Amino acid sequence: MMPFVRLFLSSMNTSPTALSVLQNTFGYPDFRGEQAQIVEQVINGGDALVLMPTGAGKSLCYQIPALVREGVGVVVSPLIALMQDQVDTLKELGVRAAFLNSTQSYEEEAAVEAALRRGELDLLYVAPERLLMPRCLGLLQSCKIALFAIDEAHCVSQWGHDFRPEYIKLSVLHELFPNVPRIALTATADAQTREEMVLRLQFENARKFVSSFDRPNIRYTIVEKTNARLQLINFIKANHADEVGIVYCLSRNKVEETADFLVKNGFDALPYHAGLPLEVRQANQARFLREDNIIMVATIAFGMGIDKPNVRFVAHLDLPKSMEGYYQETGRAGRDGEPSNAWMAYGLQDVVQQRRMISESDGSDDFKRVQNSKLDAMLNLCETLTCRRVHLLRYFDQTSEACGNCDTCLNPPQSIDGTEQVQKLLSCVYRVGQQFATGHVIDVLRGNTTERIEQFRHTDLSTFGIGKDTSEAEWRAVIRQAIAQNLLFIDFDLYNALKLSDAARPVLKGETSIRLRQYSKPAKQKISKASSANIGDANLSDLEKSIFNALRSWRFDTAKNHNVPAYVIFHDATLREIALEKPMHVSDLRGLSGIGDKKLDNYGAAIVEVVTQFI
């Protein structure tokens, strides 16, 4: 977790009320980064546009002003399935919170509306579809509103990775409630998306807060795909045995097949995709949120707004569509600030598949152009020879030094002069008339005599066999990098034929040289033995580990009794701090991170009882 920055009231002009709410309600001693300035901006009635990475404390930026200002804070969120957990978390803190969405009965809705009219709510979560209904807007106009928070504000972008049409209409809040401050928040937005957010939400006069997108606790690793599921098994067993993780796949079938494969290999894995019955999705999500060793295998339908702090890894078995999607999905790991992994297996077929999806989509030419540009950026991240973190942050207009904590920093790839190899490839694509797909081109290069090669008399070509000393796998790696460097593209209207781009001409003429990642033959995949290492416990003594594990057992039982996820009671980081401090009295717990007044009253005596068993 990023270090706390102590803020002195005299020098920062921070509201004592805001700081006391932070400490007494949420149990945190100090604000972090720009939180104090954002909170002050909204408390004083100003609008704020906030870009802050996952796990950096965005929710506090609207929750605290909602508790300080008069009235109810209305939070617009697309995350219907997670509103219950968000509200449960706030109620554990003593905050009067509720939600309105389509999952409620008429009686439940009526009870929330009545509490809202009586002024008995501090925070109300509502989906954009519900908010925009005339009945809901009329209800809000009859109440005192403290602020509007527009969460996941990148959903307003039509060019983005997670567009929600209802978000475009949220400018109505500025028109109907001109004196109510608004705060729009997201963890994922490139420059174009930021411009759309400002324009469509009418945030021209809002103060902009852009924090660093860096998540230093996440290690980024991208490996060449050979046998992706076996590679995944080995990655998990080597790094995250018995820990929580998310595995992303592109298709529904692949989600279910991968989940079954993990289960057969001893993991507690569940599938999640939009094609599953609602009750199955809800049950699987509930288990993931409440248990501490579940691996969720999912399409991107799962994950937005997931607050589970101890997700130790996010794995991709298919290439994400964009850097924004990759950043948001990997950002679901390590929200508690503990070391975590973002791992991906990537190959040529991923490139072909994503290009095809864009080509065959119903979008306009402009839409396809933007999506291809986003995919190009993603491919460049996969093929980079330098620090992946530097590359990722550069996409979001931020500079960084090499991190020393990604695969290219820890095991730098060898860069070679690939000009001659690429010239052979490009020349072969040209000689076959730019009418054949990858497999055929490789067969010509390697001098393989197939029926199709004989049919088209490609044994007579000057390029036949000029790459016979290079393996098929290596040629596929060269083709993948040539596509990533925009020297080749795929014509899906011509049976996936490889074609030369304009950038290929100077390479063929010898006017431009090409650097490639040196190919190394992947090790033969076999399932390895599990590792039981737990990174988060490495700094605890044997006694402290015993206390920590006892606290986790107590937390599990308490959460089960309250019917909430365990992290709603306390995060692992708080339990670890308790194990280190070994409090003997309830008063010793005051000031520990994550323990506010309400939780101290509710759980202080029980915690001390657990700890004193070991002292």
Order of alpha helices (4+ residues) and beta strands (2+ residues): alpha-alpha-alpha-beta-alpha-beta-alpha-beta-alpha-beta-alpha-alpha-beta-alpha-beta-alpha-beta-beta-alpha-beta-alpha-beta-alpha-beta-beta-alpha-beta-alpha-alpha-alpha-alpha-beta-alpha-alpha-alpha-alpha-beta-beta-alpha-beta-alpha-alpha-alpha-alpha
